[in-house]
Amino acid sequence: MFCITRNPYILTQRHDCRRMNVVCHFCGALHWMDERVSSSKQSPELSTCCLHGQVSLPLLPDPPYPLQELYTSQSTQAREFRNNIVLYN
Ligand SMILES: [Zn+2]
């Protein structure tokens, strides 16, 4: 993932956030390595997602039928919806 940072006057260098591939072993959330609270890169400690497993949220309920169909169906209409979901949003 790349982040472009700007200041009001000069377009600065592109910053590479690298891959978001560090997994919290408590909740499975994905993080960037720089989000770790420990210095270890071999077993990074993370705390911004679930406070080391102290916070557990219930799963979200399934969306209502028309939306669930659009999210999961292989119909032409559903694929068109997913390809342009940002525009529908
Ligand atoms: Zn977590």
PDB file of the backbone (N, CA, C, O) and the ligand in Angstrom, with CONECT records:
HET     ZN  A 101       1
ATOM      1  N   MET A   1       0.850  -1.174   0.000  1.00  0.00           N
ATOM      2  CA  MET A   1       0.000   0.000   0.000  1.00  0.00           C
ATOM      3  C   MET A   1       0.891   1.230   0.000  1.00  0.00           C
ATOM      4  O   MET A   1       1.898   1.286   0.705  1.00  0.00           O
ATOM      5  N   PHE A   2       0.512   2.196  -0.787  1.00  0.00           N
ATOM      6  CA  PHE A   2       1.281   3.419  -0.853  1.00  0.00           C
ATOM      7  C   PHE A   2       0.446   4.567  -0.326  1.00  0.00           C
ATOM      8  O   PHE A   2      -0.761   4.632  -0.561  1.00  0.00           O
ATOM      9  N   CYS A   3       1.083   5.453   0.376  1.00  0.00           N
ATOM     10  CA  CYS A   3       0.424   6.642   0.883  1.00  0.00           C
ATOM     11  C   CYS A   3       1.121   7.849   0.289  1.00  0.00           C
ATOM     12  O   CYS A   3       2.347   7.941   0.342  1.00  0.00           O
ATOM     13  N   ILE A   4       0.381   8.753  -0.263  1.00  0.00           N
ATOM     14  CA  ILE A   4       0.962   9.986  -0.765  1.00  0.00           C
ATOM     15  C   ILE A   4       0.685  11.066   0.253  1.00  0.00           C
ATOM     16  O   ILE A   4      -0.465  11.342   0.596  1.00  0.00           O
ATOM     17  N   THR A   5       1.750  11.669   0.727  1.00  0.00           N
ATOM     18  CA  THR A   5       1.588  12.750   1.686  1.00  0.00           C
ATOM     19  C   THR A   5       1.835  14.063   0.975  1.00  0.00           C
ATOM     20  O   THR A   5       2.712  14.160   0.117  1.00  0.00           O
ATOM     21  N   ARG A   6       1.078  15.048   1.327  1.00  0.00           N
ATOM     22  CA  ARG A   6       1.222  16.356   0.706  1.00  0.00           C
ATOM     23  C   ARG A   6       1.299  17.417   1.790  1.00  0.00           C
ATOM     24  O   ARG A   6       0.704  17.280   2.859  1.00  0.00           O
ATOM     25  N   ASN A   7       2.007  18.427   1.512  1.00  0.00           N
ATOM     26  CA  ASN A   7       1.875  19.623   2.322  1.00  0.00           C
ATOM     27  C   ASN A   7       1.295  20.677   1.395  1.00  0.00           C
ATOM     28  O   ASN A   7       1.223  20.446   0.188  1.00  0.00           O
ATOM     29  N   PRO A   8       0.884  21.809   1.906  1.00  0.00           N
ATOM     30  CA  PRO A   8       0.188  22.762   1.043  1.00  0.00           C
ATOM     31  C   PRO A   8       1.036  23.281  -0.115  1.00  0.00           C
ATOM     32  O   PRO A   8       0.483  23.826  -1.070  1.00  0.00           O
ATOM     33  N   TYR A   9       2.335  23.134  -0.064  1.00  0.00           N
ATOM     34  CA  TYR A   9       3.183  23.788  -1.054  1.00  0.00           C
ATOM     35  C   TYR A   9       3.958  22.825  -1.938  1.00  0.00           C
ATOM     36  O   TYR A   9       4.194  23.106  -3.113  1.00  0.00           O
ATOM     37  N   ILE A  10       4.351  21.698  -1.376  1.00  0.00           N
ATOM     38  CA  ILE A  10       5.236  20.803  -2.114  1.00  0.00           C
ATOM     39  C   ILE A  10       4.701  19.378  -2.031  1.00  0.00           C
ATOM     40  O   ILE A  10       4.346  18.905  -0.951  1.00  0.00           O
ATOM     41  N   LEU A  11       4.644  18.701  -3.167  1.00  0.00           N
ATOM     42  CA  LEU A  11       4.332  17.282  -3.165  1.00  0.00           C
ATOM     43  C   LEU A  11       5.572  16.550  -2.682  1.00  0.00           C
ATOM     44  O   LEU A  11       6.618  16.593  -3.330  1.00  0.00           O
ATOM     45  N   THR A  12       5.455  15.883  -1.550  1.00  0.00           N
ATOM     46  CA  THR A  12       6.619  15.243  -0.944  1.00  0.00           C
ATOM     47  C   THR A  12       6.774  13.836  -1.487  1.00  0.00           C
ATOM     48  O   THR A  12       5.980  13.385  -2.313  1.00  0.00           O
ATOM     49  N   GLN A  13       7.789  13.157  -1.024  1.00  0.00           N
ATOM     50  CA  GLN A  13       8.064  11.802  -1.495  1.00  0.00           C
ATOM     51  C   GLN A  13       6.933  10.863  -1.135  1.00  0.00           C
ATOM     52  O   GLN A  13       6.235  11.044  -0.137  1.00  0.00           O
ATOM     53  N   ARG A  14       6.775   9.870  -1.965  1.00  0.00           N
ATOM     54  CA  ARG A  14       5.804   8.825  -1.703  1.00  0.00           C
ATOM     55  C   ARG A  14       6.291   8.005  -0.524  1.00  0.00           C
ATOM     56  O   ARG A  14       7.467   7.648  -0.457  1.00  0.00           O
ATOM     57  N   HIS A  15       5.396   7.705   0.405  1.00  0.00           N
ATOM     58  CA  HIS A  15       5.739   6.893   1.563  1.00  0.00           C
ATOM     59  C   HIS A  15       5.167   5.493   1.376  1.00  0.00           C
ATOM     60  O   HIS A  15       3.985   5.344   1.064  1.00  0.00           O
ATOM     61  N   ASP A  16       5.977   4.487   1.558  1.00  0.00           N
ATOM     62  CA  ASP A  16       5.537   3.107   1.427  1.00  0.00           C
ATOM     63  C   ASP A  16       5.209   2.549   2.809  1.00  0.00           C
ATOM     64  O   ASP A  16       6.094   2.382   3.647  1.00  0.00           O
ATOM     65  N   CYS A  17       3.944   2.268   3.034  1.00  0.00           N
ATOM     66  CA  CYS A  17       3.516   1.716   4.332  1.00  0.00           C
ATOM     67  C   CYS A  17       3.797   0.220   4.417  1.00  0.00           C
ATOM     68  O   CYS A  17       3.579  -0.395   5.460  1.00  0.00           O
ATOM     69  N   ARG A  18       4.264  -0.347   3.361  1.00  0.00           N
ATOM     70  CA  ARG A  18       4.516  -1.782   3.220  1.00  0.00           C
ATOM     71  C   ARG A  18       3.212  -2.550   3.351  1.00  0.00           C
ATOM     72  O   ARG A  18       2.128  -1.966   3.335  1.00  0.00           O
ATOM     73  N   ARG A  19       3.329  -3.851   3.478  1.00  0.00           N
ATOM     74  CA  ARG A  19       2.126  -4.681   3.476  1.00  0.00           C
ATOM     75  C   ARG A  19       1.457  -4.703   4.839  1.00  0.00           C
ATOM     76  O   ARG A  19       2.120  -4.658   5.876  1.00  0.00           O
ATOM     77  N   MET A  20       0.126  -4.774   4.818  1.00  0.00           N
ATOM     78  CA  MET A  20      -0.665  -4.904   6.036  1.00  0.00           C
ATOM     79  C   MET A  20      -0.847  -6.400   6.268  1.00  0.00           C
ATOM     80  O   MET A  20      -1.899  -6.964   5.965  1.00  0.00           O
ATOM     81  N   ASN A  21       0.191  -7.035   6.809  1.00  0.00           N
ATOM     82  CA  ASN A  21       0.167  -8.490   6.899  1.00  0.00           C
ATOM     83  C   ASN A  21       0.541  -9.030   8.278  1.00  0.00           C
ATOM     84  O   ASN A  21       0.861 -10.210   8.420  1.00  0.00           O
ATOM     85  N   VAL A  22       0.501  -8.179   9.278  1.00  0.00           N
ATOM     86  CA  VAL A  22       0.755  -8.653  10.639  1.00  0.00           C
ATOM     87  C   VAL A  22      -0.600  -8.973  11.268  1.00  0.00           C
ATOM     88  O   VAL A  22      -1.458  -8.097  11.377  1.00  0.00           O
ATOM     89  N   VAL A  23      -0.790 -10.208  11.675  1.00  0.00           N
ATOM     90  CA  VAL A  23      -2.088 -10.670  12.170  1.00  0.00           C
ATOM     91  C   VAL A  23      -2.085 -10.701  13.696  1.00  0.00           C
ATOM     92  O   VAL A  23      -1.178 -11.263  14.310  1.00  0.00           O
ATOM     93  N   CYS A  24      -3.098 -10.097  14.300  1.00  0.00           N
ATOM     94  CA  CYS A  24      -3.277 -10.186  15.753  1.00  0.00           C
ATOM     95  C   CYS A  24      -3.656 -11.627  16.087  1.00  0.00           C
ATOM     96  O   CYS A  24      -4.642 -12.144  15.561  1.00  0.00           O
ATOM     97  N   HIS A  25      -2.893 -12.270  16.944  1.00  0.00           N
ATOM     98  CA  HIS A  25      -3.205 -13.675  17.229  1.00  0.00           C
ATOM     99  C   HIS A  25      -4.381 -13.835  18.183  1.00  0.00           C
ATOM    100  O   HIS A  25      -4.793 -14.961  18.464  1.00  0.00           O
ATOM    101  N   PHE A  26      -4.931 -12.728  18.687  1.00  0.00           N
ATOM    102  CA  PHE A  26      -6.144 -12.811  19.509  1.00  0.00           C
ATOM    103  C   PHE A  26      -7.406 -12.725  18.646  1.00  0.00           C
ATOM    104  O   PHE A  26      -8.320 -13.536  18.799  1.00  0.00           O
ATOM    105  N   CYS A  27      -7.456 -11.736  17.734  1.00  0.00           N
ATOM    106  CA  CYS A  27      -8.705 -11.502  16.995  1.00  0.00           C
ATOM    107  C   CYS A  27      -8.575 -11.652  15.487  1.00  0.00           C
ATOM    108  O   CYS A  27      -9.585 -11.651  14.783  1.00  0.00           O
ATOM    109  N   GLY A  28      -7.370 -11.779  14.982  1.00  0.00           N
ATOM    110  CA  GLY A  28      -7.188 -11.964  13.545  1.00  0.00           C
ATOM    111  C   GLY A  28      -7.148 -10.679  12.747  1.00  0.00           C
ATOM    112  O   GLY A  28      -7.075 -10.728  11.519  1.00  0.00           O
ATOM    113  N   ALA A  29      -7.193  -9.526  13.405  1.00  0.00           N
ATOM    114  CA  ALA A  29      -7.138  -8.256  12.683  1.00  0.00           C
ATOM    115  C   ALA A  29      -5.773  -8.098  12.012  1.00  0.00           C
ATOM    116  O   ALA A  29      -4.747  -8.537  12.532  1.00  0.00           O
ATOM    117  N   LEU A  30      -5.797  -7.458  10.845  1.00  0.00           N
ATOM    118  CA  LEU A  30      -4.553  -7.197  10.117  1.00  0.00           C
ATOM    119  C   LEU A  30      -3.998  -5.831  10.498  1.00  0.00           C
ATOM    120  O   LEU A  30      -4.734  -4.860  10.671  1.00  0.00           O
ATOM    121  N   HIS A  31      -2.679  -5.789  10.621  1.00  0.00           N
ATOM    122  CA  HIS A  31      -1.996  -4.543  10.990  1.00  0.00           C
ATOM    123  C   HIS A  31      -0.769  -4.348  10.125  1.00  0.00           C
ATOM    124  O   HIS A  31      -0.311  -5.275   9.457  1.00  0.00           O
ATOM    125  N   TRP A  32      -0.238  -3.129  10.143  1.00  0.00           N
ATOM    126  CA  TRP A  32       1.082  -2.863   9.594  1.00  0.00           C
ATOM    127  C   TRP A  32       2.099  -3.098  10.700  1.00  0.00           C
ATOM    128  O   TRP A  32       1.798  -2.926  11.881  1.00  0.00           O
ATOM    129  N   MET A  33       3.294  -3.490  10.309  1.00  0.00           N
ATOM    130  CA  MET A  33       4.340  -3.764  11.287  1.00  0.00           C
ATOM    131  C   MET A  33       4.582  -2.561  12.197  1.00  0.00           C
ATOM    132  O   MET A  33       4.856  -2.735  13.384  1.00  0.00           O
ATOM    133  N   ASP A  34       4.485  -1.362  11.666  1.00  0.00           N
ATOM    134  CA  ASP A  34       4.753  -0.170  12.469  1.00  0.00           C
ATOM    135  C   ASP A  34       3.684   0.091  13.523  1.00  0.00           C
ATOM    136  O   ASP A  34       3.854   0.990  14.346  1.00  0.00           O
ATOM    137  N   GLU A  35       2.591  -0.663  13.526  1.00  0.00           N
ATOM    138  CA  GLU A  35       1.558  -0.499  14.557  1.00  0.00           C
ATOM    139  C   GLU A  35       1.873  -1.290  15.819  1.00  0.00           C
ATOM    140  O   GLU A  35       1.157  -1.165  16.813  1.00  0.00           O
ATOM    141  N   ARG A  36       2.914  -2.091  15.803  1.00  0.00           N
ATOM    142  CA  ARG A  36       3.222  -2.926  16.967  1.00  0.00           C
ATOM    143  C   ARG A  36       3.620  -2.039  18.150  1.00  0.00           C
ATOM    144  O   ARG A  36       4.151  -0.943  17.971  1.00  0.00           O
ATOM    145  N   VAL A  37       3.353  -2.534  19.360  1.00  0.00           N
ATOM    146  CA  VAL A  37       3.725  -1.799  20.562  1.00  0.00           C
ATOM    147  C   VAL A  37       5.019  -2.356  21.156  1.00  0.00           C
ATOM    148  O   VAL A  37       5.616  -1.718  22.023  1.00  0.00           O
ATOM    149  N   SER A  38       5.461  -3.522  20.712  1.00  0.00           N
ATOM    150  CA  SER A  38       6.735  -4.065  21.162  1.00  0.00           C
ATOM    151  C   SER A  38       7.770  -3.821  20.072  1.00  0.00           C
ATOM    152  O   SER A  38       7.421  -3.480  18.942  1.00  0.00           O
ATOM    153  N   SER A  39       9.013  -3.991  20.404  1.00  0.00           N
ATOM    154  CA  SER A  39      10.053  -3.775  19.405  1.00  0.00           C
ATOM    155  C   SER A  39      10.293  -5.017  18.560  1.00  0.00           C
ATOM    156  O   SER A  39      10.952  -4.936  17.523  1.00  0.00           O
ATOM    157  N   SER A  40       9.774  -6.159  18.980  1.00  0.00           N
ATOM    158  CA  SER A  40      10.035  -7.413  18.281  1.00  0.00           C
ATOM    159  C   SER A  40       9.311  -7.477  16.938  1.00  0.00           C
ATOM    160  O   SER A  40       8.108  -7.231  16.858  1.00  0.00           O
ATOM    161  N   LYS A  41      10.052  -7.807  15.894  1.00  0.00           N
ATOM    162  CA  LYS A  41       9.420  -8.027  14.592  1.00  0.00           C
ATOM    163  C   LYS A  41       9.090  -9.505  14.393  1.00  0.00           C
ATOM    164  O   LYS A  41       8.292  -9.846  13.521  1.00  0.00           O
ATOM    165  N   GLN A  42       9.697 -10.385  15.193  1.00  0.00           N
ATOM    166  CA  GLN A  42       9.409 -11.816  15.087  1.00  0.00           C
ATOM    167  C   GLN A  42       8.045 -12.136  15.713  1.00  0.00           C
ATOM    168  O   GLN A  42       7.275 -12.907  15.140  1.00  0.00           O
ATOM    169  N   SER A  43       7.742 -11.567  16.858  1.00  0.00           N
ATOM    170  CA  SER A  43       6.431 -11.771  17.480  1.00  0.00           C
ATOM    171  C   SER A  43       5.907 -10.410  17.941  1.00  0.00           C
ATOM    172  O   SER A  43       5.935 -10.089  19.129  1.00  0.00           O
ATOM    173  N   PRO A  44       5.428  -9.617  16.977  1.00  0.00           N
ATOM    174  CA  PRO A  44       4.982  -8.263  17.306  1.00  0.00           C
ATOM    175  C   PRO A  44       3.742  -8.266  18.203  1.00  0.00           C
ATOM    176  O   PRO A  44       2.814  -9.049  18.002  1.00  0.00           O
ATOM    177  N   GLU A  45       3.749  -7.379  19.189  1.00  0.00           N
ATOM    178  CA  GLU A  45       2.575  -7.197  20.046  1.00  0.00           C
ATOM    179  C   GLU A  45       1.755  -6.060  19.498  1.00  0.00           C
ATOM    180  O   GLU A  45       2.290  -5.012  19.135  1.00  0.00           O
ATOM    181  N   LEU A  46       0.444  -6.266  19.435  1.00  0.00           N
ATOM    182  CA  LEU A  46      -0.471  -5.263  18.911  1.00  0.00           C
ATOM    183  C   LEU A  46      -1.494  -4.949  19.983  1.00  0.00           C
ATOM    184  O   LEU A  46      -1.847  -5.821  20.777  1.00  0.00           O
ATOM    185  N   SER A  47      -1.975  -3.717  20.019  1.00  0.00           N
ATOM    186  CA  SER A  47      -2.963  -3.420  21.055  1.00  0.00           C
ATOM    187  C   SER A  47      -4.115  -2.576  20.550  1.00  0.00           C
ATOM    188  O   SER A  47      -5.082  -2.378  21.286  1.00  0.00           O
ATOM    189  N   THR A  48      -4.058  -2.071  19.331  1.00  0.00           N
ATOM    190  CA  THR A  48      -5.101  -1.149  18.890  1.00  0.00           C
ATOM    191  C   THR A  48      -6.392  -1.841  18.479  1.00  0.00           C
ATOM    192  O   THR A  48      -7.420  -1.175  18.353  1.00  0.00           O
ATOM    193  N   CYS A  49      -6.378  -3.127  18.270  1.00  0.00           N
ATOM    194  CA  CYS A  49      -7.592  -3.799  17.795  1.00  0.00           C
ATOM    195  C   CYS A  49      -8.440  -4.331  18.949  1.00  0.00           C
ATOM    196  O   CYS A  49      -9.626  -4.012  19.028  1.00  0.00           O
ATOM    197  N   CYS A  50      -7.872  -5.124  19.835  1.00  0.00           N
ATOM    198  CA  CYS A  50      -8.690  -5.818  20.844  1.00  0.00           C
ATOM    199  C   CYS A  50      -8.068  -5.783  22.244  1.00  0.00           C
ATOM    200  O   CYS A  50      -8.490  -6.526  23.130  1.00  0.00           O
ATOM    201  N   LEU A  51      -7.073  -4.926  22.441  1.00  0.00           N
ATOM    202  CA  LEU A  51      -6.409  -4.834  23.755  1.00  0.00           C
ATOM    203  C   LEU A  51      -5.948  -6.207  24.241  1.00  0.00           C
ATOM    204  O   LEU A  51      -6.279  -6.634  25.347  1.00  0.00           O
ATOM    205  N   HIS A  52      -5.199  -6.869  23.413  1.00  0.00           N
ATOM    206  CA  HIS A  52      -4.653  -8.198  23.735  1.00  0.00           C
ATOM    207  C   HIS A  52      -5.747  -9.209  24.048  1.00  0.00           C
ATOM    208  O   HIS A  52      -5.605 -10.015  24.967  1.00  0.00           O
ATOM    209  N   GLY A  53      -6.818  -9.171  23.304  1.00  0.00           N
ATOM    210  CA  GLY A  53      -7.894 -10.134  23.468  1.00  0.00           C
ATOM    211  C   GLY A  53      -8.911  -9.766  24.541  1.00  0.00           C
ATOM    212  O   GLY A  53      -9.821 -10.551  24.809  1.00  0.00           O
ATOM    213  N   GLN A  54      -8.785  -8.601  25.159  1.00  0.00           N
ATOM    214  CA  GLN A  54      -9.726  -8.215  26.217  1.00  0.00           C
ATOM    215  C   GLN A  54     -11.073  -7.776  25.655  1.00  0.00           C
ATOM    216  O   GLN A  54     -12.090  -7.877  26.341  1.00  0.00           O
ATOM    217  N   VAL A  55     -11.094  -7.292  24.416  1.00  0.00           N
ATOM    218  CA  VAL A  55     -12.339  -6.825  23.807  1.00  0.00           C
ATOM    219  C   VAL A  55     -12.756  -7.839  22.750  1.00  0.00           C
ATOM    220  O   VAL A  55     -11.976  -8.174  21.858  1.00  0.00           O
ATOM    221  N   SER A  56     -13.970  -8.318  22.853  1.00  0.00           N
ATOM    222  CA  SER A  56     -14.498  -9.267  21.883  1.00  0.00           C
ATOM    223  C   SER A  56     -15.858  -8.779  21.429  1.00  0.00           C
ATOM    224  O   SER A  56     -16.789  -8.690  22.230  1.00  0.00           O
ATOM    225  N   LEU A  57     -15.979  -8.466  20.165  1.00  0.00           N
ATOM    226  CA  LEU A  57     -17.246  -7.970  19.638  1.00  0.00           C
ATOM    227  C   LEU A  57     -17.999  -9.107  18.962  1.00  0.00           C
ATOM    228  O   LEU A  57     -17.387  -9.976  18.341  1.00  0.00           O
ATOM    229  N   PRO A  58     -19.339  -9.105  19.080  1.00  0.00           N
ATOM    230  CA  PRO A  58     -20.117 -10.129  18.373  1.00  0.00           C
ATOM    231  C   PRO A  58     -20.035  -9.889  16.874  1.00  0.00           C
ATOM    232  O   PRO A  58     -19.824  -8.762  16.425  1.00  0.00           O
ATOM    233  N   LEU A  59     -20.203 -10.954  16.107  1.00  0.00           N
ATOM    234  CA  LEU A  59     -20.212 -10.815  14.654  1.00  0.00           C
ATOM    235  C   LEU A  59     -21.385  -9.945  14.220  1.00  0.00           C
ATOM    236  O   LEU A  59     -22.434  -9.929  14.864  1.00  0.00           O
ATOM    237  N   LEU A  60     -21.196  -9.233  13.135  1.00  0.00           N
ATOM    238  CA  LEU A  60     -22.277  -8.417  12.598  1.00  0.00           C
ATOM    239  C   LEU A  60     -23.355  -9.332  12.031  1.00  0.00           C
ATOM    240  O   LEU A  60     -23.042 -10.399  11.502  1.00  0.00           O
ATOM    241  N   PRO A  61     -24.636  -8.925  12.133  1.00  0.00           N
ATOM    242  CA  PRO A  61     -25.691  -9.741  11.519  1.00  0.00           C
ATOM    243  C   PRO A  61     -25.563  -9.681  10.000  1.00  0.00           C
ATOM    244  O   PRO A  61     -24.992  -8.740   9.451  1.00  0.00           O
ATOM    245  N   ASP A  62     -26.100 -10.692   9.336  1.00  0.00           N
ATOM    246  CA  ASP A  62     -26.096 -10.689   7.879  1.00  0.00           C
ATOM    247  C   ASP A  62     -26.892  -9.490   7.370  1.00  0.00           C
ATOM    248  O   ASP A  62     -27.837  -9.057   8.029  1.00  0.00           O
ATOM    249  N   PRO A  63     -26.525  -8.949   6.212  1.00  0.00           N
ATOM    250  CA  PRO A  63     -27.298  -7.844   5.646  1.00  0.00           C
ATOM    251  C   PRO A  63     -28.670  -8.334   5.190  1.00  0.00           C
ATOM    252  O   PRO A  63     -28.864  -9.536   5.011  1.00  0.00           O
ATOM    253  N   PRO A  64     -29.628  -7.419   5.000  1.00  0.00           N
ATOM    254  CA  PRO A  64     -30.948  -7.826   4.514  1.00  0.00           C
ATOM    255  C   PRO A  64     -30.837  -8.490   3.144  1.00  0.00           C
ATOM    256  O   PRO A  64     -29.854  -8.300   2.427  1.00  0.00           O
ATOM    257  N   TYR A  65     -31.853  -9.269   2.793  1.00  0.00           N
ATOM    258  CA  TYR A  65     -31.821 -10.118   1.599  1.00  0.00           C
ATOM    259  C   TYR A  65     -31.335  -9.429   0.320  1.00  0.00           C
ATOM    260  O   TYR A  65     -30.429  -9.958  -0.324  1.00  0.00           O
ATOM    261  N   PRO A  66     -31.878  -8.299  -0.075  1.00  0.00           N
ATOM    262  CA  PRO A  66     -31.409  -7.780  -1.376  1.00  0.00           C
ATOM    263  C   PRO A  66     -29.905  -7.495  -1.379  1.00  0.00           C
ATOM    264  O   PRO A  66     -29.233  -7.745  -2.379  1.00  0.00           O
ATOM    265  N   LEU A  67     -29.383  -6.983  -0.289  1.00  0.00           N
ATOM    266  CA  LEU A  67     -27.950  -6.688  -0.241  1.00  0.00           C
ATOM    267  C   LEU A  67     -27.121  -7.962  -0.193  1.00  0.00           C
ATOM    268  O   LEU A  67     -26.100  -8.061  -0.874  1.00  0.00           O
ATOM    269  N   GLN A  68     -27.543  -8.929   0.597  1.00  0.00           N
ATOM    270  CA  GLN A  68     -26.798 -10.182   0.682  1.00  0.00           C
ATOM    271  C   GLN A  68     -26.716 -10.850  -0.685  1.00  0.00           C
ATOM    272  O   GLN A  68     -25.682 -11.406  -1.055  1.00  0.00           O
ATOM    273  N   GLU A  69     -27.811 -10.790  -1.427  1.00  0.00           N
ATOM    274  CA  GLU A  69     -27.816 -11.348  -2.779  1.00  0.00           C
ATOM    275  C   GLU A  69     -26.798 -10.639  -3.665  1.00  0.00           C
ATOM    276  O   GLU A  69     -26.078 -11.279  -4.430  1.00  0.00           O
ATOM    277  N   LEU A  70     -26.744  -9.307  -3.557  1.00  0.00           N
ATOM    278  CA  LEU A  70     -25.800  -8.549  -4.370  1.00  0.00           C
ATOM    279  C   LEU A  70     -24.349  -8.828  -3.966  1.00  0.00           C
ATOM    280  O   LEU A  70     -23.455  -8.797  -4.812  1.00  0.00           O
ATOM    281  N   TYR A  71     -24.115  -9.095  -2.699  1.00  0.00           N
ATOM    282  CA  TYR A  71     -22.752  -9.372  -2.224  1.00  0.00           C
ATOM    283  C   TYR A  71     -22.269 -10.774  -2.589  1.00  0.00           C
ATOM    284  O   TYR A  71     -21.068 -10.991  -2.747  1.00  0.00           O
ATOM    285  N   THR A  72     -23.179 -11.713  -2.721  1.00  0.00           N
ATOM    286  CA  THR A  72     -22.743 -13.108  -2.857  1.00  0.00           C
ATOM    287  C   THR A  72     -23.085 -13.765  -4.187  1.00  0.00           C
ATOM    288  O   THR A  72     -22.442 -14.743  -4.569  1.00  0.00           O
ATOM    289  N   SER A  73     -24.069 -13.256  -4.891  1.00  0.00           N
ATOM    290  CA  SER A  73     -24.527 -13.907  -6.119  1.00  0.00           C
ATOM    291  C   SER A  73     -23.498 -13.746  -7.243  1.00  0.00           C
ATOM    292  O   SER A  73     -22.697 -12.811  -7.241  1.00  0.00           O
ATOM    293  N   GLN A  74     -23.539 -14.668  -8.195  1.00  0.00           N
ATOM    294  CA  GLN A  74     -22.688 -14.570  -9.387  1.00  0.00           C
ATOM    295  C   GLN A  74     -23.482 -14.035 -10.578  1.00  0.00           C
ATOM    296  O   GLN A  74     -23.027 -14.129 -11.718  1.00  0.00           O
ATOM    297  N   SER A  75     -24.661 -13.476 -10.322  1.00  0.00           N
ATOM    298  CA  SER A  75     -25.471 -12.928 -11.414  1.00  0.00           C
ATOM    299  C   SER A  75     -24.773 -11.703 -12.010  1.00  0.00           C
ATOM    300  O   SER A  75     -23.915 -11.090 -11.375  1.00  0.00           O
ATOM    301  N   THR A  76     -25.154 -11.364 -13.229  1.00  0.00           N
ATOM    302  CA  THR A  76     -24.579 -10.195 -13.904  1.00  0.00           C
ATOM    303  C   THR A  76     -24.816  -8.933 -13.091  1.00  0.00           C
ATOM    304  O   THR A  76     -23.920  -8.102 -12.941  1.00  0.00           O
ATOM    305  N   GLN A  77     -26.035  -8.795 -12.565  1.00  0.00           N
ATOM    306  CA  GLN A  77     -26.378  -7.603 -11.797  1.00  0.00           C
ATOM    307  C   GLN A  77     -25.530  -7.514 -10.532  1.00  0.00           C
ATOM    308  O   GLN A  77     -25.056  -6.436 -10.173  1.00  0.00           O
ATOM    309  N   ALA A  78     -25.339  -8.646  -9.859  1.00  0.00           N
ATOM    310  CA  ALA A  78     -24.567  -8.642  -8.619  1.00  0.00           C
ATOM    311  C   ALA A  78     -23.097  -8.331  -8.893  1.00  0.00           C
ATOM    312  O   ALA A  78     -22.469  -7.581  -8.146  1.00  0.00           O
ATOM    313  N   ARG A  79     -22.553  -8.901  -9.955  1.00  0.00           N
ATOM    314  CA  ARG A  79     -21.144  -8.612 -10.290  1.00  0.00           C
ATOM    315  C   ARG A  79     -20.970  -7.143 -10.663  1.00  0.00           C
ATOM    316  O   ARG A  79     -19.981  -6.511 -10.292  1.00  0.00           O
ATOM    317  N   GLU A  80     -21.942  -6.607 -11.402  1.00  0.00           N
ATOM    318  CA  GLU A  80     -21.875  -5.187 -11.768  1.00  0.00           C
ATOM    319  C   GLU A  80     -21.938  -4.326 -10.510  1.00  0.00           C
ATOM    320  O   GLU A  80     -21.228  -3.326 -10.406  1.00  0.00           O
ATOM    321  N   PHE A  81     -22.782  -4.709  -9.558  1.00  0.00           N
ATOM    322  CA  PHE A  81     -22.893  -3.976  -8.299  1.00  0.00           C
ATOM    323  C   PHE A  81     -21.562  -3.983  -7.565  1.00  0.00           C
ATOM    324  O   PHE A  81     -21.102  -2.935  -7.113  1.00  0.00           O
ATOM    325  N   ARG A  82     -20.933  -5.155  -7.438  1.00  0.00           N
ATOM    326  CA  ARG A  82     -19.656  -5.254  -6.701  1.00  0.00           C
ATOM    327  C   ARG A  82     -18.532  -4.506  -7.417  1.00  0.00           C
ATOM    328  O   ARG A  82     -17.664  -3.917  -6.774  1.00  0.00           O
ATOM    329  N   ASN A  83     -18.554  -4.534  -8.748  1.00  0.00           N
ATOM    330  CA  ASN A  83     -17.507  -3.817  -9.482  1.00  0.00           C
ATOM    331  C   ASN A  83     -17.621  -2.305  -9.326  1.00  0.00           C
ATOM    332  O   ASN A  83     -16.631  -1.582  -9.438  1.00  0.00           O
ATOM    333  N   ASN A  84     -18.845  -1.835  -9.066  1.00  0.00           N
ATOM    334  CA  ASN A  84     -19.072  -0.387  -8.966  1.00  0.00           C
ATOM    335  C   ASN A  84     -19.590   0.003  -7.591  1.00  0.00           C
ATOM    336  O   ASN A  84     -20.311   0.992  -7.458  1.00  0.00           O
ATOM    337  N   ILE A  85     -19.231  -0.762  -6.570  1.00  0.00           N
ATOM    338  CA  ILE A  85     -19.808  -0.534  -5.247  1.00  0.00           C
ATOM    339  C   ILE A  85     -19.484   0.847  -4.703  1.00  0.00           C
ATOM    340  O   ILE A  85     -20.274   1.414  -3.948  1.00  0.00           O
ATOM    341  N   VAL A  86     -18.348   1.389  -5.070  1.00  0.00           N
ATOM    342  CA  VAL A  86     -17.991   2.722  -4.588  1.00  0.00           C
ATOM    343  C   VAL A  86     -18.977   3.754  -5.123  1.00  0.00           C
ATOM    344  O   VAL A  86     -19.367   4.672  -4.402  1.00  0.00           O
ATOM    345  N   LEU A  87     -19.381   3.609  -6.374  1.00  0.00           N
ATOM    346  CA  LEU A  87     -20.328   4.554  -6.949  1.00  0.00           C
ATOM    347  C   LEU A  87     -21.690   4.445  -6.271  1.00  0.00           C
ATOM    348  O   LEU A  87     -22.354   5.454  -6.034  1.00  0.00           O
ATOM    349  N   TYR A  88     -22.105   3.213  -5.960  1.00  0.00           N
ATOM    350  CA  TYR A  88     -23.388   3.034  -5.266  1.00  0.00           C
ATOM    351  C   TYR A  88     -23.326   3.583  -3.850  1.00  0.00           C
ATOM    352  O   TYR A  88     -24.327   4.057  -3.313  1.00  0.00           O
ATOM    353  N   ASN A  89     -22.162   3.516  -3.260  1.00  0.00           N
ATOM    354  CA  ASN A  89     -22.025   3.982  -1.889  1.00  0.00           C
ATOM    355  C   ASN A  89     -22.269   5.478  -1.829  1.00  0.00           C
ATOM    356  O   ASN A  89     -22.200   6.072  -0.753  1.00  0.00           O
TER     357      ASN A  89
HETATM  358 ZN    ZN A 101      -6.641  -8.069  18.181  1.00  0.00          ZN2+
END
